[in-house]
Amino acid sequence: MTKKLEEEFNLPSMEEALEEEKVPTIEETKQEIEIVSSGLTIAEKINDAFREVRGLGDHEVEMNDIAQKALDSYAQLMSLGMNVSDMAAGKIFAEASNMLKIALEAQDTKTKAKLQQLDLMMKKARLDKTKNQNDGYDDTGPTQVYDRNELLRIMKGEDKSDKKDK
């Protein structure tokens, strides 16, 4: 680079730029690889979980079709708007912008559906975890089922062992 370009764009000189360039060590590179691979495994788990959900793939395909058709319509309307008079072009360009809005909303709907499904899956996992932790116990302790006669005996203070003695 020339000095004029460096001064014009407020850039450091080539010597300074080369000195500042730092090559990561093997350990740093291994750590970054582990972080990326763990992130990829999490993403793979999420994608596998989405495969189990019925209808989500159909929704994604439909939203992609809608977005693509809207983008195609946008391109056609923009081409048409360039070839008509200025007075008529305003409405055509407004409809073209509506097509872009529809495409954006279709892609956004697809993402929202995935996030909502992920949220439901996380809530289900949380409920399953708390259910497994309780294992039949509630906040007051273990639960038992009694019939009416046993409850009356307990209320009277009788025990089952008293009944066996008689």
C-alpha positions as CSV (number, residue, x, y, z in Angstrom):
1,M,0.0,0.0,0.0
2,T,1.1,3.5,-0.5
3,K,1.5,6.1,2.2
4,K,-1.3,8.2,0.7
5,L,-3.8,5.3,0.9
6,E,-2.7,4.6,4.5
7,E,-3.2,8.2,5.4
8,E,-6.5,8.6,3.5
9,F,-8.2,5.6,5.0
10,N,-6.5,6.0,8.4
11,L,-4.9,2.5,8.2
12,P,-1.8,1.3,10.0
13,S,1.3,0.7,8.0
14,M,2.0,-2.7,6.6
15,E,4.8,-3.4,9.0
16,E,2.6,-2.6,12.0
17,A,-0.2,-4.8,10.6
18,L,2.1,-7.7,10.1
19,E,3.5,-7.4,13.6
20,E,0.0,-7.3,15.2
21,E,-1.1,-10.5,13.5
22,K,-1.0,-13.2,16.1
23,V,-1.1,-16.9,15.2
24,P,-3.0,-18.9,17.7
25,T,-1.3,-21.7,19.5
26,I,-2.2,-25.4,19.1
27,E,-3.8,-25.5,22.5
28,E,-6.0,-22.4,21.7
29,T,-7.0,-24.0,18.4
30,K,-7.9,-27.3,20.1
31,Q,-10.1,-25.4,22.6
32,E,-11.9,-23.6,19.8
33,I,-12.4,-26.9,18.0
34,E,-13.9,-28.4,21.2
35,I,-16.3,-25.5,21.6
36,V,-17.4,-25.6,18.0
37,S,-17.9,-29.4,18.1
38,S,-19.9,-29.2,21.3
39,G,-22.1,-26.5,19.7
40,L,-22.6,-28.7,16.7
41,T,-23.6,-31.7,18.7
42,I,-26.2,-29.6,20.5
43,A,-27.5,-28.3,17.2
44,E,-27.6,-31.9,15.9
45,K,-29.6,-33.0,18.9
46,I,-32.1,-30.2,18.4
47,N,-32.5,-31.1,14.7
48,D,-33.0,-34.8,15.7
49,A,-35.7,-33.7,18.1
50,F,-37.4,-31.6,15.4
51,R,-37.5,-34.7,13.1
52,E,-39.6,-36.5,15.7
53,V,-42.2,-33.7,15.6
54,R,-44.9,-34.4,13.0
55,G,-46.1,-31.5,10.8
56,L,-43.1,-29.2,11.5
57,G,-41.4,-30.2,8.3
58,D,-44.5,-29.7,6.3
59,H,-44.9,-26.3,7.8
60,E,-41.4,-25.4,6.9
61,V,-41.8,-26.5,3.3
62,E,-45.0,-24.5,3.0
63,M,-43.5,-21.4,4.4
64,N,-40.5,-21.8,2.1
65,D,-42.8,-22.1,-0.9
66,I,-44.8,-19.0,0.2
67,A,-41.6,-17.0,0.7
68,Q,-40.2,-18.1,-2.7
69,K,-43.4,-17.2,-4.5
70,A,-43.5,-13.8,-2.8
71,L,-39.9,-13.1,-3.8
72,D,-40.7,-14.1,-7.4
73,S,-43.7,-11.8,-7.4
74,Y,-41.5,-9.0,-6.0
75,A,-39.1,-9.4,-8.9
76,Q,-41.9,-9.4,-11.4
77,L,-43.5,-6.4,-9.9
78,M,-40.2,-4.5,-9.7
79,S,-39.6,-5.2,-13.4
80,L,-43.1,-4.1,-14.3
81,G,-42.8,-1.0,-12.2
82,M,-39.7,0.0,-14.1
83,N,-41.6,-0.3,-17.4
84,V,-44.7,1.7,-16.7
85,S,-45.4,5.4,-16.3
86,D,-44.4,7.1,-13.0
87,M,-48.0,7.6,-12.0
88,A,-48.8,3.8,-12.2
89,A,-45.4,2.7,-10.8
90,G,-46.2,3.9,-7.3
91,K,-48.9,1.4,-6.7
92,I,-46.9,-1.4,-8.3
93,F,-43.8,-0.6,-6.1
94,A,-46.1,-0.6,-3.0
95,E,-47.4,-4.0,-3.9
96,A,-43.8,-5.2,-4.5
97,S,-42.8,-4.1,-1.0
98,N,-45.9,-6.0,0.3
99,M,-44.5,-9.1,-1.4
100,L,-41.2,-8.6,0.4
101,K,-43.1,-8.2,3.7
102,I,-45.0,-11.5,3.0
103,A,-41.7,-13.3,2.3
104,L,-40.2,-12.0,5.5
105,E,-43.2,-13.0,7.6
106,A,-43.2,-16.5,6.1
107,Q,-39.6,-17.0,7.1
108,D,-40.3,-15.4,10.5
109,T,-43.3,-17.8,11.0
110,K,-41.1,-20.8,10.3
111,T,-38.5,-19.6,12.9
112,K,-41.2,-18.9,15.5
113,A,-42.7,-22.3,15.0
114,K,-39.3,-24.0,15.6
115,L,-38.7,-21.8,18.7
116,Q,-42.1,-22.5,20.1
117,Q,-41.6,-26.2,19.6
118,L,-38.2,-26.0,21.3
119,D,-39.8,-24.2,24.2
120,L,-42.5,-26.8,24.6
121,M,-39.8,-29.6,24.5
122,M,-37.8,-27.8,27.2
123,K,-40.9,-27.4,29.4
124,K,-41.8,-31.1,28.9
125,A,-38.2,-32.1,29.9
126,R,-38.4,-29.9,32.9
127,L,-41.7,-31.5,33.9
128,D,-40.4,-35.0,33.4
129,K,-37.3,-34.2,35.5
130,T,-39.4,-32.9,38.4
131,K,-41.7,-35.9,38.1
132,N,-38.8,-38.3,38.3
133,Q,-37.4,-36.4,41.3
134,N,-40.6,-36.7,43.2
135,D,-41.3,-40.4,42.4
136,G,-44.7,-40.5,44.0
137,Y,-43.9,-38.0,46.7
138,D,-45.5,-34.7,47.0
139,D,-44.6,-31.8,49.3
140,T,-46.2,-33.5,52.3
141,G,-44.6,-36.9,51.9
142,P,-45.6,-40.3,50.4
143,T,-49.2,-40.7,49.3
144,Q,-51.4,-43.6,50.2
145,V,-54.9,-44.6,49.1
146,Y,-57.4,-45.5,51.9
147,D,-60.9,-46.7,51.7
148,R,-63.7,-45.2,53.8
149,N,-63.5,-47.9,56.6
150,E,-59.8,-47.6,57.0
151,L,-60.1,-43.8,57.3
152,L,-62.8,-44.2,60.0
153,R,-60.6,-46.6,62.0
154,I,-57.7,-44.2,61.8
155,M,-59.9,-41.3,62.9
156,K,-61.1,-43.4,65.9
157,G,-57.6,-44.2,66.8
158,E,-57.9,-47.9,66.1
159,D,-55.0,-49.7,64.4
160,K,-55.1,-52.7,62.1
161,S,-53.2,-54.7,64.7
162,D,-56.1,-54.2,67.2
163,K,-58.5,-55.8,64.7
164,K,-56.3,-58.9,64.3
165,D,-56.2,-59.4,68.0
166,K,-60.0,-59.7,68.3
